[in-house]
């Protein structure tokens, strides 16, 4: 929306004085009187709107309707706890091996693990990604990576298929060196752990691969496998996978029902009893609260300004209608007072001109 000319919207007007002058001018020049009244009512509309908004802002806003989690309340589905639990390479290996073993049904060979692995955009203004847990599997030190695992606990329902596609694209670009043969591109397994059902079939595990539509028996091996795990799913999967997903959903001692989960629970327990981690978590929460408060204030300010401008624009149109002016006069007033292009002014006329009141 364009900026309006600089008016003192906080100013109070002596309405009786202005109306007296308006009546005098009206007897001499109706067009001049119209423009004066347009400006006056525009100011008044803005002043009234600001008064109403000011009264509303005295009511404290509620940022959320649920209590904040403490560090001890966090589960592995929460980004903070998962990130901290995988900061140490030895802990990350334990967690990664347990996840892959229960999802894929086999053990990993030699691996390196990176938590919070970032792949920046190719240029400024281009979006990058952050992999929660990046696992590279090798056959030996002499041979290149044969498989890459991207493990993503994810609570957000934001176009998941396209998000996974974007992650895959960023990884592929970074993993293939310049002029390298495409066969050097490692296989990619993406494991998304979700607290919601992404496809509505109540499955514990959804396996997604590219295929030849005309004949699904033909093998289309592009090396990409996407696995979507639903923590509350009831169909398919194994008992081992179910206990893992339950533990991710509710990370408690009671849900650490076997040795592998006990090993992860030991990592989590040490974190939840760490004063240093508690301080980090509290600091993070304070920063989030501060940003949310600033965002609320910024949004309120923008909303007020937009409301004022919209009120002025509608006031101009209503004033022209009440004085039986033509649409063309209203368009010219909007272009002059609001610095609109003609197309913008015509759009406002289309939206707010009430045909029942006056004729063209």
C-alpha positions as CSV (number, residue, x, y, z in Angstrom):
1,X,0.0,0.0,0.0
2,X,1.4,3.4,-0.9
3,X,2.4,6.0,1.7
4,X,-0.1,8.9,2.2
5,X,0.9,12.5,2.2
6,X,2.2,13.6,5.6
7,X,-0.8,14.5,7.8
8,X,-0.9,15.1,11.6
9,X,-3.3,12.3,12.4
10,X,-3.1,13.0,16.1
11,X,-4.4,16.5,15.6
12,X,-7.8,17.5,17.0
13,X,-10.1,19.7,14.8
14,X,-12.5,22.4,15.8
15,X,-15.4,20.9,13.8
16,X,-17.8,23.8,14.2
17,X,-15.2,26.3,12.9
18,X,-14.5,24.1,9.9
19,X,-18.1,23.5,9.1
20,X,-18.9,27.2,9.2
21,X,-16.0,27.9,6.7
22,X,-17.2,24.9,4.6
23,X,-20.8,26.3,4.4
24,X,-19.4,29.7,3.3
25,X,-17.2,28.1,0.6
26,X,-20.1,25.8,-0.5
27,X,-22.2,28.8,-1.6
28,X,-19.4,30.0,-3.8
29,X,-17.6,27.0,-5.2
30,X,-19.1,23.5,-4.8
31,X,-16.0,21.7,-6.2
32,X,-13.6,23.4,-3.8
33,X,-16.0,22.7,-0.9
34,X,-16.0,19.0,-1.9
35,X,-12.2,18.8,-1.8
36,X,-12.0,20.5,1.6
37,X,-14.6,18.2,3.1
38,X,-12.8,15.2,1.6
39,X,-9.6,16.2,3.4
40,X,-11.4,17.0,6.7
41,X,-13.3,13.7,6.8
42,X,-10.2,11.9,5.9
43,X,-8.4,13.4,8.9
44,X,-11.4,12.7,11.1
45,X,-11.7,9.1,10.0
46,X,-8.0,8.6,10.8
47,X,-8.4,10.2,14.2
48,X,-11.4,8.1,15.1
49,X,-9.8,4.9,14.0
50,X,-6.7,5.6,16.0
51,X,-8.9,6.3,19.1
52,X,-10.6,3.0,18.7
53,X,-7.3,1.1,18.2
54,X,-5.8,2.9,21.2
55,X,-8.7,1.7,23.4
56,X,-8.2,-1.8,22.2
57,X,-4.5,-1.9,22.9
58,X,-5.1,-1.5,26.6
59,X,-6.2,-5.1,26.7
60,X,-3.2,-7.4,27.2
61,X,-2.7,-9.7,24.3
62,X,-2.4,-13.4,24.7
63,X,0.5,-14.9,22.8
64,X,-0.4,-18.5,23.4
65,X,-3.1,-20.6,25.2
66,X,-0.9,-23.4,26.5
67,X,1.7,-23.5,29.2
68,X,5.4,-23.4,28.2
69,X,7.4,-26.6,28.5
70,X,10.2,-26.8,30.9
71,X,13.4,-28.6,29.9
72,X,12.3,-31.7,31.8
73,X,9.0,-31.7,29.8
74,X,10.7,-31.8,26.4
75,X,10.5,-34.9,24.1
76,X,12.8,-35.9,21.3
77,X,10.2,-34.5,18.9
78,X,11.1,-31.1,20.3
79,X,13.9,-29.5,18.2
80,X,15.9,-28.2,21.2
81,X,16.2,-31.6,23.0
82,X,16.9,-33.5,19.8
83,X,19.6,-31.0,18.8
84,X,21.3,-31.0,22.2
85,X,21.1,-34.8,22.4
86,X,23.0,-35.2,19.1
87,X,25.7,-32.5,19.7
88,X,28.3,-35.0,20.9
89,X,29.4,-37.3,18.0
90,X,29.3,-40.4,20.2
91,X,25.7,-39.7,21.3
92,X,24.7,-38.8,17.8
93,X,26.0,-42.2,16.6
94,X,23.9,-44.1,19.2
95,X,20.8,-42.3,18.2
96,X,21.4,-42.5,14.5
97,X,22.2,-46.2,14.6
98,X,19.1,-47.0,16.6
99,X,16.8,-45.0,14.3
100,X,18.2,-46.5,11.1
101,X,18.2,-50.1,12.5
102,X,14.6,-49.9,13.5
103,X,13.4,-48.1,10.4
104,X,15.5,-49.9,7.7
105,X,16.0,-53.2,9.4
106,X,19.8,-53.4,9.1
107,X,22.8,-52.1,10.8
108,X,24.9,-49.2,9.5
109,X,28.5,-49.8,8.5
110,X,31.2,-47.2,9.1
111,X,29.5,-43.8,9.6
112,X,30.2,-40.2,10.4
113,X,27.4,-38.1,11.9
114,X,26.8,-34.4,11.8
115,X,24.0,-32.7,13.7
116,X,22.5,-29.4,12.5
117,X,24.3,-29.7,9.2
118,X,23.7,-26.6,7.1
119,X,23.5,-26.4,3.3
120,X,23.4,-22.7,2.4
121,X,21.7,-21.3,-0.6
122,X,23.6,-21.0,-3.8
123,X,23.4,-17.3,-3.7
124,X,22.2,-14.4,-1.5
125,X,18.5,-14.5,-1.2
126,X,18.3,-18.2,-2.0
127,X,17.0,-20.5,0.7
128,X,19.2,-23.1,2.4
129,X,18.4,-26.0,4.7
130,X,19.5,-27.4,8.0
131,X,19.5,-31.1,8.4
132,X,18.8,-32.2,12.0
133,X,21.0,-35.3,11.7
134,X,23.2,-36.0,8.7
135,X,24.6,-39.5,8.5
136,X,27.2,-40.6,5.9
137,X,27.8,-44.3,5.5
138,X,31.0,-45.6,3.9
139,X,32.2,-49.0,3.0
140,X,35.8,-48.1,3.9
141,X,38.0,-45.0,4.3
142,X,39.3,-45.4,0.7
143,X,35.8,-45.5,-0.9
144,X,33.4,-42.5,-1.1
145,X,30.2,-42.2,0.7
146,X,27.7,-44.8,-0.5
147,X,24.6,-43.6,1.3
148,X,23.5,-40.5,3.0
149,X,20.8,-40.4,5.7
150,X,18.8,-37.3,6.6
151,X,16.9,-37.7,9.9
152,X,14.3,-35.1,10.5
153,X,12.0,-35.0,13.5
154,X,9.4,-32.5,12.2
155,X,6.3,-31.1,13.9
156,X,5.3,-28.6,11.2
157,X,2.6,-29.4,8.6
158,X,4.0,-27.1,5.9
159,X,3.8,-28.7,2.5
160,X,5.8,-31.7,3.5
161,X,6.2,-33.3,0.1
162,X,7.6,-30.2,-1.4
163,X,9.8,-29.5,1.6
164,X,11.3,-33.0,1.3
165,X,11.8,-32.4,-2.4
166,X,13.7,-29.2,-1.7
167,X,15.9,-30.9,0.9
168,X,16.7,-33.6,-1.5
169,X,17.7,-31.0,-4.2
170,X,20.0,-29.1,-1.8
171,X,21.7,-32.3,-0.7
172,X,22.2,-33.5,-4.2
173,X,23.8,-30.3,-5.4
174,X,26.2,-30.2,-2.5
175,X,27.2,-33.9,-2.7
176,X,28.2,-34.1,-6.3
177,X,31.5,-32.3,-7.0
178,X,32.0,-30.3,-10.2
179,X,32.4,-32.4,-13.3
180,X,32.0,-35.6,-11.3
181,X,30.1,-38.5,-12.9
182,X,26.5,-38.9,-11.8
183,X,27.3,-42.4,-10.6
184,X,29.3,-40.7,-7.8
185,X,26.1,-39.3,-6.3
186,X,25.4,-41.2,-3.1
187,X,22.1,-42.8,-2.4
188,X,19.9,-40.6,-0.2
189,X,17.5,-41.9,2.5
190,X,15.3,-39.2,4.1
191,X,13.6,-40.2,7.4
192,X,10.9,-37.8,8.6
193,X,9.5,-38.4,12.1
194,X,6.1,-36.8,12.4
195,X,3.6,-36.4,15.2
196,X,0.8,-36.2,12.6
197,X,-0.4,-38.5,9.9
198,X,1.0,-37.1,6.6
199,X,-1.3,-39.1,4.3
200,X,-4.3,-40.0,6.5
201,X,-3.9,-43.8,6.3
202,X,-3.0,-44.3,10.0
203,X,0.3,-46.0,9.0
204,X,3.4,-46.2,11.2
205,X,5.6,-46.0,8.1
206,X,5.0,-44.6,4.6
207,X,7.7,-45.5,2.0
208,X,7.9,-43.1,-1.0
209,X,9.9,-43.8,-4.1
210,X,9.8,-42.6,-7.7
211,X,8.3,-45.0,-10.2
212,X,7.3,-45.5,-13.8
213,X,3.6,-44.8,-13.8
214,X,2.7,-46.9,-16.9
215,X,4.4,-50.0,-15.4
216,X,5.1,-50.0,-11.7
217,X,7.1,-53.3,-12.1
218,X,9.8,-51.4,-13.9
219,X,12.7,-50.4,-11.6
220,X,13.4,-46.7,-11.5
221,X,16.4,-46.5,-9.3
222,X,17.4,-42.9,-8.7
223,X,18.9,-43.7,-5.3
224,X,16.3,-41.7,-3.4
225,X,14.1,-43.2,-0.6
226,X,11.8,-41.1,1.5
227,X,10.4,-42.6,4.7
228,X,7.6,-40.8,6.6
229,X,7.1,-42.1,10.2
230,X,3.9,-41.3,12.1
231,X,4.5,-41.6,15.8
232,X,0.9,-42.6,16.6
233,X,0.4,-44.9,13.5
234,X,-1.2,-48.3,14.1
235,X,-0.9,-50.0,10.7
236,X,2.3,-51.7,9.6
237,X,5.7,-51.4,11.1
238,X,7.3,-53.5,13.8
239,X,7.2,-53.6,17.6
240,X,10.7,-52.2,17.7
241,X,9.7,-49.3,15.4
242,X,6.6,-48.7,17.5
243,X,8.5,-48.5,20.7
244,X,11.0,-46.0,19.1
245,X,8.2,-43.8,17.9
246,X,6.4,-43.9,21.2
247,X,9.7,-42.9,22.9
248,X,10.1,-40.0,20.5
249,X,6.5,-38.9,21.2
250,X,6.9,-39.2,25.0
251,X,10.6,-39.3,26.0
252,X,10.3,-40.8,29.5
253,X,12.1,-43.4,31.5
254,X,8.9,-45.6,31.4
255,X,9.0,-45.6,27.6
256,X,12.7,-46.7,27.4
257,X,11.6,-50.3,27.2
258,X,14.8,-52.0,25.9
259,X,18.6,-51.6,26.0
260,X,18.8,-49.4,22.9
261,X,16.2,-47.0,24.2
262,X,17.8,-47.1,27.7
263,X,21.1,-45.9,26.1
264,X,19.3,-42.9,24.5
265,X,17.4,-42.2,27.8
266,X,20.8,-42.0,29.6
267,X,21.8,-39.3,27.1
268,X,18.5,-37.4,27.5
269,X,18.6,-37.8,31.3
270,X,22.0,-36.2,31.6
271,X,20.8,-33.3,29.5
272,X,17.6,-32.7,31.5
273,X,19.6,-32.6,34.7
274,X,22.3,-30.3,33.4
275,X,22.3,-26.8,34.8
276,X,24.2,-25.5,31.8
277,X,21.6,-26.9,29.4
278,X,18.8,-25.5,31.6
279,X,20.4,-22.0,31.3
280,X,20.7,-22.4,27.5
281,X,17.1,-23.4,27.2
282,X,15.9,-20.6,29.4
283,X,17.9,-18.1,27.4
284,X,16.4,-19.4,24.2
285,X,12.9,-19.1,25.6
286,X,13.6,-15.5,26.7
287,X,14.9,-14.7,23.2
288,X,11.8,-16.3,21.6
289,X,9.5,-14.4,24.0
290,X,11.3,-11.1,23.2
291,X,11.1,-11.7,19.4
292,X,7.4,-12.6,19.7
293,X,6.6,-9.5,21.7
294,X,8.5,-7.3,19.2
295,X,6.7,-9.0,16.4
296,X,3.3,-8.4,18.0
297,X,4.1,-4.7,18.5
298,X,5.4,-4.3,15.0
299,X,2.3,-6.1,13.6
300,X,0.0,-3.9,15.7
301,X,1.8,-0.8,14.4
302,X,1.5,-1.9,10.8
303,X,-2.1,-2.9,11.3
304,X,-3.0,0.5,12.8
305,X,-1.3,2.3,9.9
306,X,-3.0,0.1,7.3
307,X,-6.3,0.6,9.0
308,X,-5.9,4.4,9.1
309,X,-5.0,4.4,5.4
310,X,-7.9,2.2,4.5
311,X,-10.2,4.4,6.5
312,X,-9.0,7.5,4.8
313,X,-9.5,5.9,1.4
314,X,-13.0,4.7,2.2
315,X,-13.8,8.1,3.7
316,X,-12.9,9.9,0.5
317,X,-15.2,7.6,-1.5
318,X,-18.1,8.0,0.9
319,X,-17.7,11.8,1.0
320,X,-17.8,12.0,-2.8
321,X,-20.9,9.8,-2.8
322,X,-22.7,11.8,-0.1
323,X,-22.0,15.0,-2.1
324,X,-23.4,13.3,-5.3
325,X,-20.0,13.5,-7.0
326,X,-19.1,11.3,-9.9
327,X,-16.8,8.3,-9.8
328,X,-14.3,10.2,-11.8
329,X,-14.1,12.9,-9.1
330,X,-13.6,10.2,-6.5
331,X,-10.9,8.6,-8.6
332,X,-9.1,12.0,-9.0
333,X,-9.3,12.6,-5.2
334,X,-7.8,9.2,-4.4
335,X,-5.0,9.7,-6.9
336,X,-4.2,13.1,-5.4
337,X,-4.7,12.5,-1.7
338,X,-3.3,9.0,-1.6
339,X,-0.8,9.2,-4.4
340,X,-2.5,6.2,-6.1
341,X,-2.0,5.3,-9.7
342,X,-5.2,5.4,-11.7
343,X,-5.5,1.6,-11.7
344,X,-5.2,1.5,-7.9
345,X,-7.8,4.2,-7.5
346,X,-10.2,2.5,-9.9
347,X,-9.8,-0.8,-7.8
348,X,-10.8,1.0,-4.6
349,X,-13.8,2.5,-6.4
350,X,-14.8,-1.0,-7.5
351,X,-14.5,-2.3,-3.9
352,X,-16.1,0.5,-1.9
353,X,-18.4,2.5,-4.2
354,X,-22.0,1.8,-3.2
355,X,-24.0,1.8,-6.4
356,X,-27.4,2.2,-4.5
357,X,-26.5,5.6,-3.1
358,X,-25.7,7.7,-6.2
359,X,-25.5,7.5,-9.9
360,X,-22.5,8.1,-12.1
